């Protein structure tokens, strides 16, 4: 009987096409649609901050260079991962990540909580040539980051687009995006004061690449790395993990 | 090529090419402060090149109605050539990125040569360049033969093939200059994605139109798989790539999905790109070329039905097994794991169906390297689907995830299954398509077979070892209850395997070069076969009577 039915179905092109669409759609609908409607999917985190324009620019460099191919940003709920990297990642921590950068492969270590673990100088040295600080490393050297000036003129457009896809940037933030990017990496300038005002007192304002007179891609990437895992403290609140990030490992 | 198009098709081709060129010019102008400018000029040059090629042959005599008495094979030939060219290119990049992991200074201080930028060049070049062109070429062949009908026009097929290669070109060149969405296997940016939708819709319409002209009452099983491949890839591609560009002058866009929802959409896409691009499409190939080469009918029609609908239904649930123990809700992980395990049934039904078809033809498998390519492909299909179901089980995944084991698994599928079935199909198809007596050198087919098999085995054994060692080192504790190894310890342990996998990849790469040479020489140097009178569409369908 089913075989007879199928013999009929395979005589009709349109019937077959429709059958494929229906059968193939069910799985995705059942698994994806509820993720937008079930409230527990993403936790509450009232203290959640947004990426500053400089950090967002750094994130775009991280994407551009394909860092996600070797580094995850997703600590799983496993004892050894929590002890190695810190509290397991919560959904809310990547709530404003368009796209998410959870990754799928660790040729290098997880970076979900890399922020504040190492100094800026270490990051700059490491990105310039990883083997200068970690002799066994197989990470590429990213020397050009310190050579390239950061493009900031169109950051306002980037923030506006982020708002269009759901990140709550304010009009004030969008208008001052370029100036804030400059200010965050130039602590002595007039532009620096507005950054903390708009993005919170915890925002790190300093010359990330060690050179205050120039805004480079290195500034942006290090600023981004230093904020990873630091946008909210939600993950430290309900786990058995150590309450503070571990000290740097030599 | 142009001589096989009618006058009105030549006009349409020029029109479309000019339209593409104008779009390119617009992007170049709007994106003059962005990397989009590079792609603008690339699209402009591509459009102009196509337009000139058609204009150059515009006044050649039109094809007569006699063409309707034969199948339209010209785009299939071009597709095979493009597929092999992409294979050689992308395998070369693969060997290079593998070397980078062992010798990281091979970037020569060039941004475009770092691992993060070259890796998507390798994956896109293989999946879309090599695999996609192979699927388009063989699907054009299979849909016409199994329907005993010529495709309805000459232009659509060229639009699909050339348009698809423009997409591949935009993707690959984009990664080199840093244009990427960072979504794995969907890295191409918004304008390339939109272009692919246009190409894909044309592909679907062409396929359905040809099937609708069939002279057989039933749609043959290979076409079910090709149809599922085209349809579902369209759904996946569109949903996963919805994004808002920063402006029309920016290559950069931001996806509408974020965080946990983005992760689920991405792996729903990612896993089903494997399912419907790298499995369904290539099963379509297997269901046609394996029985043809073995000269045996498919073992079981019922098994074909079971495995087809099983794969179409179950696979779409399985993506969440990429997100075990993450911030994805537990119930979705469990569903993904359950369906992944169930997937073994239709997967093994397909593999078993293929192998049982060879019953009575095992002597051919022994003597004929081409058939052996397909037999071993079916074995690897069975092995890697078993491995996949196994790795999707949550506790197994806790060890394997994030390690090289995943990479090894992917390559068991991509090298052992996808590439081997493609080479077997090409070696079957090339002599018949160009109407040659045989391949230029059966001995070189044999050499290619052993190189490909050896390369695959070296690669996956290296990755199994490195992956399991890595996973174990990460979770090993000392007696005092602290972690035994730092991350860098686990990396140091990987180096021998990274060198071994480079060697495995190199063997496979050399095999592909030999295969390309053999195909080239078959077309160039092998004499024409005696008349193949039966390889024509059903004559009742055509205006001029056949023989």
Boltz contact constraints between the chains, C-beta under 6 A:
constraints:
  - contact:
      token1: [A, 6]
      token2: [B, 305]
      max_distance: 6.0
  - contact:
      token1: [A, 10]
      token2: [B, 218]
      max_distance: 6.0
  - contact:
      token1: [A, 10]
      token2: [B, 219]
      max_distance: 6.0
  - contact:
      token1: [A, 11]
      token2: [B, 217]
      max_distance: 6.0
  - contact:
      token1: [A, 11]
      token2: [B, 218]
      max_distance: 6.0
  - contact:
      token1: [A, 13]
      token2: [B, 208]
      max_distance: 6.0
  - contact:
      token1: [A, 13]
      token2: [B, 211]
      max_distance: 6.0
  - contact:
      token1: [A, 13]
      token2: [B, 212]
      max_distance: 6.0
  - contact:
      token1: [A, 20]
      token2: [B, 228]
      max_distance: 6.0
  - contact:
      token1: [A, 20]
      token2: [B, 231]
      max_distance: 6.0
  - contact:
      token1: [A, 23]
      token2: [B, 312]
      max_distance: 6.0
  - contact:
      token1: [A, 23]
      token2: [B, 313]
      max_distance: 6.0
  - contact:
      token1: [A, 24]
      token2: [B, 232]
      max_distance: 6.0
  - contact:
      token1: [A, 24]
      token2: [B, 312]
      max_distance: 6.0
  - contact:
      token1: [A, 24]
      token2: [B, 316]
      max_distance: 6.0
  - contact:
      token1: [A, 27]
      token2: [B, 316]
      max_distance: 6.0
  - contact:
      token1: [A, 27]
      token2: [B, 317]
      max_distance: 6.0
  - contact:
      token1: [A, 28]
      token2: [B, 268]
      max_distance: 6.0
  - contact:
      token1: [A, 28]
      token2: [B, 316]
      max_distance: 6.0
  - contact:
      token1: [A, 31]
      token2: [B, 332]
      max_distance: 6.0
  - contact:
      token1: [A, 32]
      token2: [B, 264]
      max_distance: 6.0
  - contact:
      token1: [A, 35]
      token2: [B, 261]
      max_distance: 6.0
  - contact:
      token1: [A, 35]
      token2: [B, 264]
      max_distance: 6.0
  - contact:
      token1: [A, 41]
      token2: [B, 329]
      max_distance: 6.0
  - contact:
      token1: [A, 63]
      token2: [B, 182]
      max_distance: 6.0
  - contact:
      token1: [A, 64]
      token2: [B, 178]
      max_distance: 6.0
  - contact:
      token1: [A, 65]
      token2: [B, 116]
      max_distance: 6.0
  - contact:
      token1: [A, 66]
      token2: [B, 116]
      max_distance: 6.0
  - contact:
      token1: [A, 66]
      token2: [B, 117]
      max_distance: 6.0
  - contact:
      token1: [A, 67]
      token2: [B, 116]
      max_distance: 6.0
  - contact:
      token1: [A, 68]
      token2: [B, 182]
      max_distance: 6.0
  - contact:
      token1: [A, 69]
      token2: [B, 116]
      max_distance: 6.0
  - contact:
      token1: [A, 69]
      token2: [B, 119]
      max_distance: 6.0
  - contact:
      token1: [A, 72]
      token2: [B, 402]
      max_distance: 6.0
  - contact:
      token1: [A, 74]
      token2: [B, 326]
      max_distance: 6.0
  - contact:
      token1: [A, 76]
      token2: [B, 325]
      max_distance: 6.0
  - contact:
      token1: [A, 76]
      token2: [B, 326]
      max_distance: 6.0
  - contact:
      token1: [A, 77]
      token2: [B, 325]
      max_distance: 6.0
  - contact:
      token1: [A, 78]
      token2: [B, 325]
      max_distance: 6.0
  - contact:
      token1: [A, 78]
      token2: [B, 398]
      max_distance: 6.0
  - contact:
      token1: [A, 80]
      token2: [B, 474]
      max_distance: 6.0
  - contact:
      token1: [A, 80]
      token2: [B, 475]
      max_distance: 6.0
  - contact:
      token1: [A, 83]
      token2: [B, 483]
      max_distance: 6.0
  - contact:
      token1: [A, 84]
      token2: [B, 483]
      max_distance: 6.0
  - contact:
      token1: [A, 89]
      token2: [B, 327]
      max_distance: 6.0
  - contact:
      token1: [A, 90]
      token2: [B, 327]
      max_distance: 6.0
  - contact:
      token1: [A, 91]
      token2: [B, 259]
      max_distance: 6.0
  - contact:
      token1: [A, 91]
      token2: [B, 260]
      max_distance: 6.0
  - contact:
      token1: [A, 91]
      token2: [B, 327]
      max_distance: 6.0
  - contact:
      token1: [A, 94]
      token2: [B, 259]
      max_distance: 6.0
  - contact:
      token1: [A, 95]
      token2: [B, 259]
      max_distance: 6.0
  - contact:
      token1: [A, 97]
      token2: [B, 258]
      max_distance: 6.0
  - contact:
      token1: [A, 97]
      token2: [B, 259]
      max_distance: 6.0
  - contact:
      token1: [A, 98]
      token2: [B, 254]
      max_distance: 6.0
  - contact:
      token1: [A, 98]
      token2: [B, 255]
      max_distance: 6.0
  - contact:
      token1: [A, 98]
      token2: [B, 258]
      max_distance: 6.0
  - contact:
      token1: [A, 99]
      token2: [B, 182]
      max_distance: 6.0
  - contact:
      token1: [A, 99]
      token2: [B, 183]
      max_distance: 6.0
  - contact:
      token1: [A, 99]
      token2: [B, 255]
      max_distance: 6.0
  - contact:
      token1: [A, 99]
      token2: [B, 262]
      max_distance: 6.0
  - contact:
      token1: [A, 100]
      token2: [B, 259]
      max_distance: 6.0
  - contact:
      token1: [A, 100]
      token2: [B, 262]
      max_distance: 6.0
  - contact:
      token1: [A, 100]
      token2: [B, 263]
      max_distance: 6.0
  - contact:
      token1: [A, 102]
      token2: [B, 263]
      max_distance: 6.0
  - contact:
      token1: [A, 105]
      token2: [B, 402]
      max_distance: 6.0
  - contact:
      token1: [A, 106]
      token2: [B, 402]
      max_distance: 6.0
  - contact:
      token1: [A, 109]
      token2: [B, 487]
      max_distance: 6.0
  - contact:
      token1: [A, 136]
      token2: [B, 488]
      max_distance: 6.0
  - contact:
      token1: [A, 136]
      token2: [B, 492]
      max_distance: 6.0
  - contact:
      token1: [A, 138]
      token2: [B, 101]
      max_distance: 6.0
  - contact:
      token1: [A, 138]
      token2: [B, 104]
      max_distance: 6.0
  - contact:
      token1: [A, 140]
      token2: [B, 104]
      max_distance: 6.0
  - contact:
      token1: [A, 140]
      token2: [B, 107]
      max_distance: 6.0
  - contact:
      token1: [A, 140]
      token2: [B, 114]
      max_distance: 6.0
  - contact:
      token1: [A, 140]
      token2: [B, 115]
      max_distance: 6.0
  - contact:
      token1: [A, 143]
      token2: [B, 109]
      max_distance: 6.0
  - contact:
      token1: [A, 144]
      token2: [B, 111]
      max_distance: 6.0
  - contact:
      token1: [A, 157]
      token2: [B, 246]
      max_distance: 6.0
  - contact:
      token1: [A, 157]
      token2: [B, 247]
      max_distance: 6.0
  - contact:
      token1: [A, 158]
      token2: [B, 246]
      max_distance: 6.0
  - contact:
      token1: [A, 161]
      token2: [B, 244]
      max_distance: 6.0
  - contact:
      token1: [A, 161]
      token2: [B, 246]
      max_distance: 6.0
  - contact:
      token1: [A, 161]
      token2: [B, 254]
      max_distance: 6.0
  - contact:
      token1: [A, 162]
      token2: [B, 254]
      max_distance: 6.0
  - contact:
      token1: [A, 164]
      token2: [B, 244]
      max_distance: 6.0
  - contact:
      token1: [A, 165]
      token2: [B, 244]
      max_distance: 6.0
  - contact:
      token1: [A, 165]
      token2: [B, 254]
      max_distance: 6.0
  - contact:
      token1: [A, 165]
      token2: [B, 256]
      max_distance: 6.0
